[in-house]
């Protein structure tokens, strides 16, 4: 359970970090596991939803992992109702150095349909499946370095 709690705290840190990079009048965070979005913002009366992901091994392998199934249930890209996929490629978690990409979910789903990923992997104790994309495919979505 300590591993899960540590991962949860790590993810929550980057949900908070996201608020520094987007414009909004108000916001709320979702609660619970396997949620459909992480952050809801409202700006000028328009709601926008964000799914926030952070990865430590992007620079080691040059890839971005996009989960779609966990324990036989839709998760990640298959379960989100978000408008944007916020991805933090962590360079140094102690110094809080990262490359931030904000990708429209519709675009990410189109890339999956077009099979632009180069591998599918199964990992972890919870039998999770993910698409593996080359990180460079998403360079046009870089918002912050």
N, CA, C and O atoms as a GROMACS GRO file, in nm:
protein
  580
    1UNK      N    1   0.081  -0.120   0.000
    1UNK     CA    2   0.000   0.000   0.000
    1UNK      C    3   0.085   0.126   0.000
    1UNK      O    4   0.045   0.229  -0.054
    2UNK      N    5   0.204   0.118   0.062
    2UNK     CA    6   0.292   0.234   0.064
    2UNK      C    7   0.331   0.276  -0.077
    2UNK      O    8   0.339   0.396  -0.105
    3UNK      N    9   0.354   0.180  -0.167
    3UNK     CA   10   0.388   0.212  -0.305
    3UNK      C   11   0.275   0.286  -0.373
    3UNK      O   12   0.298   0.383  -0.446
    4UNK      N   13   0.152   0.241  -0.350
    4UNK     CA   14   0.037   0.309  -0.409
    4UNK      C   15   0.024   0.451  -0.356
    4UNK      O   16   0.002   0.544  -0.433
    5UNK      N   17   0.038   0.468  -0.226
    5UNK     CA   18   0.026   0.601  -0.164
    5UNK      C   19   0.134   0.695  -0.216
    5UNK      O   20   0.108   0.813  -0.239
    6UNK      N   21   0.255   0.643  -0.234
    6UNK     CA   22   0.364   0.723  -0.287
    6UNK      C   23   0.335   0.766  -0.431
    6UNK      O   24   0.357   0.882  -0.467
    7UNK      N   25   0.285   0.674  -0.512
    7UNK     CA   26   0.248   0.706  -0.652
    7UNK      C   27   0.134   0.807  -0.656
    7UNK      O   28   0.133   0.898  -0.739
    8UNK      N   29   0.038   0.791  -0.567
    8UNK     CA   30  -0.075   0.883  -0.560
    8UNK      C   31  -0.028   1.025  -0.525
    8UNK      O   32  -0.070   1.122  -0.588
    9UNK      N   33   0.058   1.036  -0.426
    9UNK     CA   34   0.110   1.167  -0.387
    9UNK      C   35   0.190   1.230  -0.501
    9UNK      O   36   0.182   1.350  -0.524
   10UNK      N   37   0.267   1.150  -0.572
   10UNK     CA   38   0.345   1.197  -0.686
   10UNK      C   39   0.251   1.252  -0.793
   10UNK      O   40   0.275   1.361  -0.846
   11UNK      N   41   0.144   1.178  -0.824
   11UNK     CA   42   0.047   1.223  -0.924
   11UNK      C   43  -0.025   1.350  -0.881
   11UNK      O   44  -0.047   1.439  -0.963
   12UNK      N   45  -0.062   1.358  -0.755
   12UNK     CA   46  -0.132   1.477  -0.703
   12UNK      C   47  -0.044   1.602  -0.713
   12UNK      O   48  -0.093   1.712  -0.738
   13UNK      N   49   0.086   1.583  -0.694
   13UNK     CA   50   0.179   1.695  -0.706
   13UNK      C   51   0.168   1.757  -0.845
   13UNK      O   52   0.166   1.879  -0.859
   14UNK      N   53   0.162   1.673  -0.948
   14UNK     CA   54   0.158   1.725  -1.084
   14UNK      C   55   0.019   1.773  -1.125
   14UNK      O   56   0.007   1.853  -1.218
   15UNK      N   57  -0.083   1.727  -1.059
   15UNK     CA   58  -0.215   1.788  -1.079
   15UNK      C   59  -0.210   1.933  -1.031
   15UNK      O   60  -0.260   2.022  -1.100
   16UNK      N   61  -0.152   1.955  -0.915
   16UNK     CA   62  -0.137   2.092  -0.863
   16UNK      C   63  -0.048   2.175  -0.955
   16UNK      O   64  -0.077   2.292  -0.981
   17UNK      N   65   0.058   2.115  -1.005
   17UNK     CA   66   0.152   2.184  -1.093
   17UNK      C   67   0.082   2.232  -1.221
   17UNK      O   68   0.115   2.338  -1.275
   18UNK      N   69  -0.012   2.154  -1.268
   18UNK     CA   70  -0.085   2.187  -1.392
   18UNK      C   71  -0.154   2.323  -1.381
   18UNK      O   72  -0.163   2.396  -1.479
   19UNK      N   73  -0.202   2.354  -1.263
   19UNK     CA   74  -0.274   2.481  -1.245
   19UNK      C   75  -0.185   2.603  -1.272
   19UNK      O   76  -0.236   2.711  -1.299
   20UNK      N   77  -0.055   2.585  -1.265
   20UNK     CA   78   0.038   2.694  -1.296
   20UNK      C   79   0.047   2.722  -1.446
   20UNK      O   80   0.094   2.828  -1.487
   21UNK      N   81   0.003   2.626  -1.528
   21UNK     CA   82   0.023   2.634  -1.673
   21UNK      C   83  -0.104   2.657  -1.754
   21UNK      O   84  -0.098   2.673  -1.876
   22UNK      N   85  -0.218   2.660  -1.688
   22UNK     CA   86  -0.344   2.679  -1.760
   22UNK      C   87  -0.420   2.798  -1.701
   22UNK      O   88  -0.398   2.836  -1.586
   23UNK      N   89  -0.508   2.855  -1.782
   23UNK     CA   90  -0.588   2.969  -1.737
   23UNK      C   91  -0.727   2.919  -1.695
   23UNK      O   92  -0.787   2.835  -1.762
   24UNK      N   93  -0.775   2.972  -1.584
   24UNK     CA   94  -0.905   2.931  -1.534
   24UNK      C   95  -0.957   3.035  -1.435
   24UNK      O   96  -0.880   3.111  -1.375
   25UNK      N   97  -1.090   3.037  -1.420
   25UNK     CA   98  -1.154   3.119  -1.318
   25UNK      C   99  -1.174   3.038  -1.190
   25UNK      O  100  -1.161   3.089  -1.079
   26UNK      N  101  -1.207   2.909  -1.209
   26UNK     CA  102  -1.225   2.819  -1.095
   26UNK      C  103  -1.181   2.679  -1.138
   26UNK      O  104  -1.170   2.649  -1.256
   27UNK      N  105  -1.155   2.594  -1.038
   27UNK     CA  106  -1.113   2.457  -1.067
   27UNK      C  107  -1.161   2.363  -0.958
   27UNK      O  108  -1.195   2.406  -0.847
   28UNK      N  109  -1.162   2.234  -0.991
   28UNK     CA  110  -1.186   2.130  -0.892
   28UNK      C  111  -1.109   2.006  -0.934
   28UNK      O  112  -1.083   1.984  -1.052
   29UNK      N  113  -1.073   1.926  -0.835
   29UNK     CA  114  -1.004   1.800  -0.859
   29UNK      C  115  -1.102   1.686  -0.838
   29UNK      O  116  -1.186   1.692  -0.749
   30UNK      N  117  -1.091   1.583  -0.920
   30UNK     CA  118  -1.176   1.466  -0.899
   30UNK      C  119  -1.119   1.383  -0.784
   30UNK      O  120  -1.003   1.399  -0.746
   31UNK      N  121  -1.200   1.296  -0.730
   31UNK     CA  122  -1.157   1.209  -0.620
   31UNK      C  123  -1.188   1.064  -0.656
   31UNK      O  124  -1.277   1.036  -0.736
   32UNK      N  125  -1.113   0.972  -0.596
   32UNK     CA  126  -1.138   0.829  -0.617
   32UNK      C  127  -1.046   0.770  -0.722
   32UNK      O  128  -0.972   0.841  -0.790
   33UNK      N  129  -1.053   0.638  -0.734
   33UNK     CA  130  -0.972   0.566  -0.832
   33UNK      C  131  -1.049   0.550  -0.962
   33UNK      O  132  -1.172   0.552  -0.964
   34UNK      N  133  -0.976   0.533  -1.071
   34UNK     CA  134  -1.032   0.512  -1.204
   34UNK      C  135  -1.135   0.620  -1.239
   34UNK      O  136  -1.246   0.590  -1.281
   35UNK      N  137  -1.095   0.741  -1.219
   35UNK     CA  138  -1.183   0.853  -1.249
   35UNK      C  139  -1.176   0.890  -1.396
   35UNK      O  140  -1.084   0.851  -1.467
   36UNK      N  141  -1.274   0.966  -1.441
   36UNK     CA  142  -1.284   1.002  -1.582
   36UNK      C  143  -1.201   1.125  -1.618
   36UNK      O  144  -1.176   1.150  -1.736
   37UNK      N  145  -1.159   1.201  -1.519
   37UNK     CA  146  -1.075   1.319  -1.538
   37UNK      C  147  -1.010   1.353  -1.405
   37UNK      O  148  -1.054   1.306  -1.300
   38UNK      N  149  -0.905   1.433  -1.410
   38UNK     CA  150  -0.834   1.472  -1.288
   38UNK      C  151  -0.867   1.614  -1.244
   38UNK      O  152  -0.884   1.642  -1.125
   39UNK      N  153  -0.876   1.705  -1.341
   39UNK     CA  154  -0.901   1.845  -1.310
   39UNK      C  155  -1.013   1.896  -1.401
   39UNK      O  156  -1.015   1.869  -1.521
   40UNK      N  157  -1.104   1.970  -1.342
   40UNK     CA  158  -1.206   2.042  -1.418
   40UNK      C  159  -1.182   2.190  -1.393
   40UNK      O  160  -1.175   2.235  -1.279
   41UNK      N  161  -1.169   2.265  -1.502
   41UNK     CA  162  -1.157   2.410  -1.487
   41UNK      C  163  -1.275   2.477  -1.555
   41UNK      O  164  -1.338   2.421  -1.645
   42UNK      N  165  -1.304   2.597  -1.510
   42UNK     CA  166  -1.404   2.680  -1.575
   42UNK      C  167  -1.338   2.814  -1.604
   42UNK      O  168  -1.279   2.877  -1.516
   43UNK      N  169  -1.350   2.856  -1.729
   43UNK     CA  170  -1.296   2.986  -1.771
   43UNK      C  171  -1.401   3.052  -1.858
   43UNK      O  172  -1.440   2.996  -1.961
   44UNK      N  173  -1.446   3.170  -1.820
   44UNK     CA  174  -1.548   3.243  -1.894
   44UNK      C  175  -1.672   3.157  -1.920
   44UNK      O  176  -1.733   3.164  -2.026
   45UNK      N  177  -1.709   3.076  -1.820
   45UNK     CA  178  -1.829   2.993  -1.829
   45UNK      C  179  -1.813   2.864  -1.906
   45UNK      O  180  -1.910   2.790  -1.923
   46UNK      N  181  -1.693   2.834  -1.954
   46UNK     CA  182  -1.668   2.711  -2.031
   46UNK      C  183  -1.589   2.613  -1.945
   46UNK      O  184  -1.485   2.648  -1.890
   47UNK      N  185  -1.640   2.489  -1.933
   47UNK     CA  186  -1.572   2.384  -1.858
   47UNK      C  187  -1.473   2.312  -1.948
   47UNK      O  188  -1.502   2.282  -2.064
   48UNK      N  189  -1.356   2.284  -1.893
   48UNK     CA  190  -1.253   2.207  -1.962
   48UNK      C  191  -1.200   2.102  -1.864
   48UNK      O  192  -1.180   2.130  -1.746
   49UNK      N  193  -1.178   1.981  -1.916
   49UNK     CA  194  -1.135   1.869  -1.832
   49UNK      C  195  -0.996   1.822  -1.874
   49UNK      O  196  -0.962   1.820  -1.992
   50UNK      N  197  -0.916   1.785  -1.773
   50UNK     CA  198  -0.778   1.744  -1.794
   50UNK      C  199  -0.750   1.610  -1.728
   50UNK      O  200  -0.792   1.586  -1.614
   51UNK      N  201  -0.682   1.523  -1.797
   51UNK     CA  202  -0.627   1.399  -1.743
   51UNK      C  203  -0.477   1.423  -1.727
   51UNK      O  204  -0.411   1.458  -1.825
   52UNK      N  205  -0.423   1.406  -1.607
   52UNK     CA  206  -0.284   1.440  -1.579
   52UNK      C  207  -0.203   1.313  -1.553
   52UNK      O  208  -0.240   1.229  -1.471
   53UNK      N  209  -0.092   1.301  -1.626
   53UNK     CA  210  -0.002   1.187  -1.612
   53UNK      C  211   0.140   1.237  -1.594
   53UNK      O  212   0.179   1.340  -1.651
   54UNK      N  213   0.218   1.165  -1.515
   54UNK     CA  214   0.359   1.200  -1.495
   54UNK      C  215   0.441   1.071  -1.502
   54UNK      O  216   0.404   0.968  -1.445
   55UNK      N  217   0.553   1.079  -1.574
   55UNK     CA  218   0.639   0.960  -1.594
   55UNK      C  219   0.783   0.993  -1.563
   55UNK      O  220   0.834   1.100  -1.597
   56UNK      N  221   0.849   0.898  -1.499
   56UNK     CA  222   0.989   0.915  -1.462
   56UNK      C  223   1.087   0.861  -1.567
   56UNK      O  224   1.201   0.906  -1.570
   57UNK      N  225   1.048   0.768  -1.651
   57UNK     CA  226   1.142   0.700  -1.740
   57UNK      C  227   1.139   0.747  -1.885
   57UNK      O  228   1.199   0.684  -1.971
   58UNK      N  229   1.071   0.856  -1.913
   58UNK     CA  230   1.060   0.903  -2.052
   58UNK      C  231   1.195   0.931  -2.115
   58UNK      O  232   1.218   0.892  -2.229
   59UNK      N  233   1.282   0.997  -2.044
   59UNK     CA  234   1.411   1.036  -2.102
   59UNK      C  235   1.506   0.918  -2.108
   59UNK      O  236   1.595   0.914  -2.193
   60UNK      N  237   1.488   0.822  -2.021
   60UNK     CA  238   1.571   0.702  -2.023
   60UNK      C  239   1.544   0.619  -2.148
   60UNK      O  240   1.637   0.568  -2.211
   61UNK      N  241   1.416   0.606  -2.184
   61UNK     CA  242   1.378   0.521  -2.297
   61UNK      C  243   1.331   0.598  -2.420
   61UNK      O  244   1.322   0.540  -2.528
   62UNK      N  245   1.301   0.727  -2.405
   62UNK     CA  246   1.254   0.807  -2.518
   62UNK      C  247   1.110   0.780  -2.555
   62UNK      O  248   1.069   0.805  -2.668
   63UNK      N  249   1.034   0.728  -2.460
   63UNK     CA  250   0.895   0.689  -2.486
   63UNK      C  251   0.797   0.758  -2.393
   63UNK      O  252   0.834   0.807  -2.286
   64UNK      N  253   0.672   0.759  -2.435
   64UNK     CA  254   0.560   0.800  -2.351
   64UNK      C  255   0.464   0.682  -2.344
   64UNK      O  256   0.429   0.622  -2.446
   65UNK      N  257   0.423   0.650  -2.223
   65UNK     CA  258   0.332   0.540  -2.198
   65UNK      C  259   0.190   0.594  -2.185
   65UNK      O  260   0.167   0.691  -2.114
   66UNK      N  261   0.095   0.531  -2.255
   66UNK     CA  262  -0.045   0.572  -2.249
   66UNK      C  263  -0.129   0.450  -2.213
   66UNK      O  264  -0.157   0.365  -2.298
   67UNK      N  265  -0.167   0.442  -2.086
   67UNK     CA  266  -0.245   0.328  -2.037
   67UNK      C  267  -0.385   0.327  -2.097
   67UNK      O  268  -0.445   0.432  -2.121
   68UNK      N  269  -0.436   0.205  -2.121
   68UNK     CA  270  -0.573   0.193  -2.171
   68UNK      C  271  -0.656   0.086  -2.101
   68UNK      O  272  -0.777   0.080  -2.121
   69UNK      N  273  -0.593   0.000  -2.020
   69UNK     CA  274  -0.668  -0.104  -1.952
   69UNK      C  275  -0.596  -0.144  -1.824
   69UNK      O  276  -0.473  -0.152  -1.821
   70UNK      N  277  -0.673  -0.167  -1.717
   70UNK     CA  278  -0.616  -0.213  -1.592
   70UNK      C  279  -0.715  -0.308  -1.526
   70UNK      O  280  -0.832  -0.275  -1.507
   71UNK      N  281  -0.667  -0.426  -1.491
   71UNK     CA  282  -0.754  -0.530  -1.433
   71UNK      C  283  -0.876  -0.559  -1.520
   71UNK      O  284  -0.985  -0.584  -1.470
   72UNK      N  285  -0.856  -0.555  -1.650
   72UNK     CA  286  -0.964  -0.586  -1.744
   72UNK      C  287  -1.067  -0.477  -1.762
   72UNK      O  288  -1.170  -0.498  -1.826
   73UNK      N  289  -1.041  -0.359  -1.705
   73UNK     CA  290  -1.135  -0.247  -1.717
   73UNK      C  291  -1.070  -0.132  -1.793
   73UNK      O  292  -0.949  -0.113  -1.784
   74UNK      N  293  -1.151  -0.055  -1.867
   74UNK     CA  294  -1.094   0.063  -1.935
   74UNK      C  295  -1.033   0.158  -1.832
   74UNK      O  296  -1.092   0.184  -1.727
   75UNK      N  297  -0.916   0.209  -1.865
   75UNK     CA  298  -0.850   0.308  -1.779
   75UNK      C  299  -0.770   0.400  -1.870
   75UNK      O  300  -0.763   0.380  -1.991
   76UNK      N  301  -0.711   0.503  -1.811
   76UNK     CA  302  -0.630   0.594  -1.890
   76UNK      C  303  -0.706   0.651  -2.008
   76UNK      O  304  -0.814   0.706  -1.992
   77UNK      N  305  -0.649   0.637  -2.127
   77UNK     CA  306  -0.708   0.695  -2.247
   77UNK      C  307  -0.843   0.633  -2.281
   77UNK      O  308  -0.929   0.700  -2.339
   78UNK      N  309  -0.864   0.507  -2.246
   78UNK     CA  310  -0.992   0.441  -2.276
   78UNK      C  311  -1.102   0.480  -2.178
   78UNK      O  312  -1.221   0.465  -2.208
   79UNK      N  313  -1.064   0.531  -2.061
   79UNK     CA  314  -1.163   0.564  -1.960
   79UNK      C  315  -1.187   0.713  -1.939
   79UNK      O  316  -1.282   0.753  -1.872
   80UNK      N  317  -1.100   0.795  -1.997
   80UNK     CA  318  -1.110   0.938  -1.970
   80UNK      C  319  -1.220   1.005  -2.052
   80UNK      O  320  -1.247   0.966  -2.166
   81UNK      N  321  -1.280   1.106  -1.992
   81UNK     CA  322  -1.373   1.194  -2.064
   81UNK      C  323  -1.311   1.333  -2.077
   81UNK      O  324  -1.379   1.429  -2.114
   82UNK      N  325  -1.182   1.343  -2.046
   82UNK     CA  326  -1.112   1.472  -2.048
   82UNK      C  327  -1.099   1.525  -2.189
   82UNK      O  328  -1.106   1.452  -2.287
   83UNK      N  329  -1.078   1.655  -2.196
   83UNK     CA  330  -1.052   1.722  -2.323
   83UNK      C  331  -0.903   1.719  -2.356
   83UNK      O  332  -0.865   1.715  -2.473
   84UNK      N  333  -0.818   1.719  -2.252
   84UNK     CA  334  -0.674   1.726  -2.271
   84UNK      C  335  -0.601   1.623  -2.187
   84UNK      O  336  -0.639   1.596  -2.073
   85UNK      N  337  -0.496   1.565  -2.246
   85UNK     CA  338  -0.406   1.471  -2.180
   85UNK      C  339  -0.282   1.551  -2.144
   85UNK      O  340  -0.203   1.588  -2.231
   86UNK      N  341  -0.264   1.577  -2.016
   86UNK     CA  342  -0.151   1.655  -1.966
   86UNK      C  343  -0.041   1.556  -1.929
   86UNK      O  344  -0.061   1.470  -1.842
   87UNK      N  345   0.073   1.568  -1.993
   87UNK     CA  346   0.180   1.470  -1.971
   87UNK      C  347   0.308   1.539  -1.924
   87UNK      O  348   0.362   1.628  -1.990
   88UNK      N  349   0.356   1.495  -1.808
   88UNK     CA  350   0.482   1.542  -1.753
   88UNK      C  351   0.588   1.435  -1.773
   88UNK      O  352   0.578   1.326  -1.716
   89UNK      N  353   0.688   1.465  -1.852
   89UNK     CA  354   0.806   1.380  -1.865
   89UNK      C  355   0.907   1.435  -1.765
   89UNK      O  356   0.967   1.540  -1.787
   90UNK      N  357   0.927   1.363  -1.656
   90UNK     CA  358   1.007   1.412  -1.545
   90UNK      C  359   1.156   1.393  -1.575
   90UNK      O  360   1.201   1.281  -1.600
   91UNK      N  361   1.230   1.502  -1.573
   91UNK     CA  362   1.375   1.497  -1.589
   91UNK      C  363   1.442   1.473  -1.454
   91UNK      O  364   1.531   1.389  -1.442
   92UNK      N  365   1.397   1.547  -1.353
   92UNK     CA  366   1.455   1.536  -1.219
   92UNK      C  367   1.345   1.568  -1.118
   92UNK      O  368   1.302   1.682  -1.106
   93UNK      N  369   1.299   1.465  -1.046
   93UNK     CA  370   1.186   1.488  -0.954
   93UNK      C  371   1.227   1.566  -0.830
   93UNK      O  372   1.142   1.632  -0.770
   94UNK      N  373   1.353   1.561  -0.791
   94UNK     CA  374   1.399   1.638  -0.676
   94UNK      C  375   1.400   1.787  -0.709
   94UNK      O  376   1.354   1.869  -0.630
   95UNK      N  377   1.452   1.822  -0.827
   95UNK     CA  378   1.459   1.962  -0.870
   95UNK      C  379   1.330   2.009  -0.937
   95UNK      O  380   1.319   2.125  -0.976
   96UNK      N  381   1.234   1.919  -0.952
   96UNK     CA  382   1.107   1.947  -1.020
   96UNK      C  383   1.129   1.998  -1.163
   96UNK      O  384   1.070   2.097  -1.206
   97UNK      N  385   1.216   1.928  -1.236
   97UNK     CA  386   1.242   1.959  -1.376
   97UNK      C  387   1.166   1.861  -1.463
   97UNK      O  388   1.168   1.740  -1.440
   98UNK      N  389   1.097   1.915  -1.563
   98UNK     CA  390   1.013   1.831  -1.649
   98UNK      C  391   0.991   1.898  -1.783
   98UNK      O  392   1.018   2.016  -1.801
   99UNK      N  393   0.940   1.818  -1.876
   99UNK     CA  394   0.888   1.870  -2.002
   99UNK      C  395   0.738   1.842  -1.999
   99UNK      O  396   0.695   1.728  -1.980
  100UNK      N  397   0.661   1.947  -2.018
  100UNK     CA  398   0.515   1.938  -2.011
  100UNK      C  399   0.456   1.943  -2.151
  100UNK      O  400   0.488   2.031  -2.231
  101UNK      N  401   0.370   1.847  -2.178
  101UNK     CA  402   0.294   1.844  -2.304
  101UNK      C  403   0.146   1.842  -2.269
  101UNK      O  404   0.104   1.767  -2.181
  102UNK      N  405   0.068   1.924  -2.338
  102UNK     CA  406  -0.078   1.920  -2.322
  102UNK      C  407  -0.135   1.882  -2.458
  102UNK      O  408  -0.132   1.961  -2.553
  103UNK      N  409  -0.187   1.760  -2.465
  103UNK     CA  410  -0.228   1.698  -2.591
  103UNK      C  411  -0.380   1.687  -2.593
  103UNK      O  412  -0.439   1.636  -2.498
  104UNK      N  413  -0.446   1.732  -2.699
  104UNK     CA  414  -0.591   1.711  -2.709
  104UNK      C  415  -0.620   1.561  -2.710
  104UNK      O  416  -0.559   1.486  -2.786
  105UNK      N  417  -0.713   1.518  -2.627
  105UNK     CA  418  -0.747   1.375  -2.619
  105UNK      C  419  -0.794   1.323  -2.755
  105UNK      O  420  -0.761   1.210  -2.792
  106UNK      N  421  -0.869   1.403  -2.829
  106UNK     CA  422  -0.913   1.359  -2.962
  106UNK      C  423  -0.794   1.328  -3.052
  106UNK      O  424  -0.798   1.232  -3.129
  107UNK      N  425  -0.689   1.408  -3.044
  107UNK     CA  426  -0.569   1.386  -3.124
  107UNK      C  427  -0.497   1.259  -3.080
  107UNK      O  428  -0.453   1.181  -3.164
  108UNK      N  429  -0.486   1.238  -2.950
  108UNK     CA  430  -0.422   1.117  -2.898
  108UNK      C  431  -0.498   0.992  -2.942
  108UNK      O  432  -0.438   0.893  -2.981
  109UNK      N  433  -0.629   0.997  -2.935
  109UNK     CA  434  -0.710   0.883  -2.980
  109UNK      C  435  -0.695   0.859  -3.131
  109UNK      O  436  -0.694   0.744  -3.176
  110UNK      N  437  -0.683   0.967  -3.208
  110UNK     CA  438  -0.661   0.951  -3.352
  110UNK      C  439  -0.527   0.883  -3.377
  110UNK      O  440  -0.516   0.798  -3.465
  111UNK      N  441  -0.426   0.921  -3.301
  111UNK     CA  442  -0.294   0.860  -3.315
  111UNK      C  443  -0.298   0.711  -3.282
  111UNK      O  444  -0.228   0.632  -3.344
  112UNK      N  445  -0.380   0.674  -3.185
  112UNK     CA  446  -0.397   0.532  -3.151
  112UNK      C  447  -0.468   0.459  -3.264
  112UNK      O  448  -0.425   0.351  -3.305
  113UNK      N  449  -0.576   0.518  -3.315
  113UNK     CA  450  -0.648   0.458  -3.428
  113UNK      C  451  -0.557   0.439  -3.549
  113UNK      O  452  -0.568   0.340  -3.621
  114UNK      N  453  -0.468   0.536  -3.571
  114UNK     CA  454  -0.374   0.530  -3.683
  114UNK      C  455  -0.252   0.442  -3.652
  114UNK      O  456  -0.161   0.430  -3.734
  115UNK      N  457  -0.253   0.380  -3.534
  115UNK     CA  458  -0.146   0.290  -3.490
  115UNK      C  459  -0.006   0.355  -3.495
  115UNK      O  460   0.090   0.294  -3.540
  116UNK      N  461   0.001   0.478  -3.447
  116UNK     CA  462   0.129   0.548  -3.444
  116UNK      C  463   0.215   0.507  -3.324
  116UNK      O  464   0.330   0.548  -3.315
  117UNK      N  465   0.160   0.427  -3.233
  117UNK     CA  466   0.239   0.373  -3.123
  117UNK      C  467   0.330   0.264  -3.181
  117UNK      O  468   0.302   0.210  -3.288
  118UNK      N  469   0.438   0.232  -3.111
  118UNK     CA  470   0.526   0.130  -3.164
  118UNK      C  471   0.524   0.000  -3.086
  118UNK      O  472   0.588  -0.098  -3.125
  119UNK      N  473   0.450  -0.001  -2.976
  119UNK     CA  474   0.445  -0.123  -2.895
  119UNK      C  475   0.326  -0.115  -2.799
  119UNK      O  476   0.280  -0.007  -2.763
  120UNK      N  477   0.279  -0.232  -2.759
  120UNK     CA  478   0.181  -0.244  -2.651
  120UNK      C  479   0.248  -0.328  -2.543
  120UNK      O  480   0.308  -0.431  -2.572
  121UNK      N  481   0.237  -0.283  -2.418
  121UNK     CA  482   0.300  -0.356  -2.308
  121UNK      C  483   0.198  -0.388  -2.199
  121UNK      O  484   0.099  -0.317  -2.181
  122UNK      N  485   0.226  -0.496  -2.128
  122UNK     CA  486   0.149  -0.539  -2.011
  122UNK      C  487   0.246  -0.529  -1.894
  122UNK      O  488   0.357  -0.581  -1.901
  123UNK      N  489   0.205  -0.462  -1.786
  123UNK     CA  490   0.297  -0.441  -1.674
  123UNK      C  491   0.222  -0.437  -1.542
  123UNK      O  492   0.100  -0.422  -1.538
  124UNK      N  493   0.297  -0.451  -1.437
  124UNK     CA  494   0.246  -0.430  -1.301
  124UNK      C  495   0.164  -0.545  -1.246
  124UNK      O  496   0.125  -0.637  -1.318
  125UNK      N  497   0.139  -0.535  -1.118
  125UNK     CA  498   0.060  -0.636  -1.048
  125UNK      C  499  -0.088  -0.630  -1.085
  125UNK      O  500  -0.161  -0.726  -1.063
  126UNK      N  501  -0.131  -0.518  -1.140
  126UNK     CA  502  -0.274  -0.502  -1.170
  126UNK      C  503  -0.307  -0.535  -1.316
  126UNK      O  504  -0.416  -0.504  -1.363
  127UNK      N  505  -0.213  -0.598  -1.388
  127UNK     CA  506  -0.238  -0.640  -1.525
  127UNK      C  507  -0.283  -0.522  -1.611
  127UNK      O  508  -0.393  -0.523  -1.667
  128UNK      N  509  -0.198  -0.422  -1.620
  128UNK     CA  510  -0.227  -0.301  -1.697
  128UNK      C  511  -0.166  -0.310  -1.837
  128UNK      O  512  -0.059  -0.367  -1.856
  129UNK      N  513  -0.237  -0.255  -1.932
  129UNK     CA  514  -0.191  -0.250  -2.070
  129UNK      C  515  -0.178  -0.105  -2.114
  129UNK      O  516  -0.260  -0.020  -2.081
  130UNK      N  517  -0.071  -0.078  -2.190
  130UNK     CA  518  -0.045   0.058  -2.237
  130UNK      C  519   0.012   0.057  -2.377
  130UNK      O  520   0.077  -0.038  -2.420
  131UNK      N  521  -0.016   0.166  -2.447
  131UNK     CA  522   0.050   0.193  -2.574
  131UNK      C  523   0.181   0.264  -2.542
  131UNK      O  524   0.188   0.345  -2.449
  132UNK      N  525   0.285   0.234  -2.619
  132UNK     CA  526   0.412   0.302  -2.604
  132UNK      C  527   0.436   0.382  -2.732
  132UNK      O  528   0.442   0.327  -2.841
  133UNK      N  529   0.451   0.513  -2.715
  133UNK     CA  530   0.477   0.605  -2.825
  133UNK      C  531   0.618   0.661  -2.812
  133UNK      O  532   0.669   0.677  -2.701
  134UNK      N  533   0.681   0.691  -2.923
  134UNK     CA  534   0.805   0.766  -2.920
  134UNK      C  535   0.772   0.907  -2.870
  134UNK      O  536   0.678   0.970  -2.919
  135UNK      N  537   0.848   0.955  -2.776
  135UNK     CA  538   0.822   1.086  -2.715
  135UNK      C  539   0.822   1.198  -2.819
  135UNK      O  540   0.745   1.293  -2.807
  136UNK      N  541   0.908   1.187  -2.919
  136UNK     CA  542   0.921   1.292  -3.019
  136UNK      C  543   0.793   1.315  -3.100
  136UNK      O  544   0.776   1.422  -3.158
  137UNK      N  545   0.704   1.216  -3.106
  137UNK     CA  546   0.576   1.234  -3.177
  137UNK      C  547   0.492   1.346  -3.118
  137UNK      O  548   0.405   1.402  -3.186
  138UNK      N  549   0.518   1.380  -2.994
  138UNK     CA  550   0.436   1.478  -2.923
  138UNK      C  551   0.506   1.612  -2.901
  138UNK      O  552   0.458   1.695  -2.824
  139UNK      N  553   0.618   1.633  -2.967
  139UNK     CA  554   0.695   1.755  -2.944
  139UNK      C  555   0.617   1.883  -2.977
  139UNK      O  556   0.642   1.987  -2.916
  140UNK      N  557   0.526   1.877  -3.072
  140UNK     CA  558   0.450   1.999  -3.105
  140UNK      C  559   0.356   2.042  -2.992
  140UNK      O  560   0.302   2.153  -2.995
  141UNK      N  561   0.336   1.955  -2.894
  141UNK     CA  562   0.247   1.987  -2.782
  141UNK      C  563   0.322   2.035  -2.658
  141UNK      O  564   0.262   2.055  -2.553
  142UNK      N  565   0.453   2.053  -2.670
  142UNK     CA  566   0.532   2.098  -2.554
  142UNK      C  567   0.486   2.238  -2.513
  142UNK      O  568   0.480   2.330  -2.594
  143UNK      N  569   0.454   2.251  -2.386
  143UNK     CA  570   0.409   2.380  -2.331
  143UNK      C  571   0.518   2.440  -2.243
  143UNK      O  572   0.536   2.562  -2.241
  144UNK      N  573   0.588   2.355  -2.169
  144UNK     CA  574   0.690   2.407  -2.076
  144UNK      C  575   0.805   2.310  -2.066
  144UNK      O  576   0.788   2.188  -2.072
  145UNK      N  577   0.923   2.368  -2.052
  145UNK     CA  578   1.045   2.286  -2.031
  145UNK      C  579   1.114   2.339  -1.906
  145UNK      O  580   1.219   2.287  -1.868
   0.00000   0.00000   0.00000
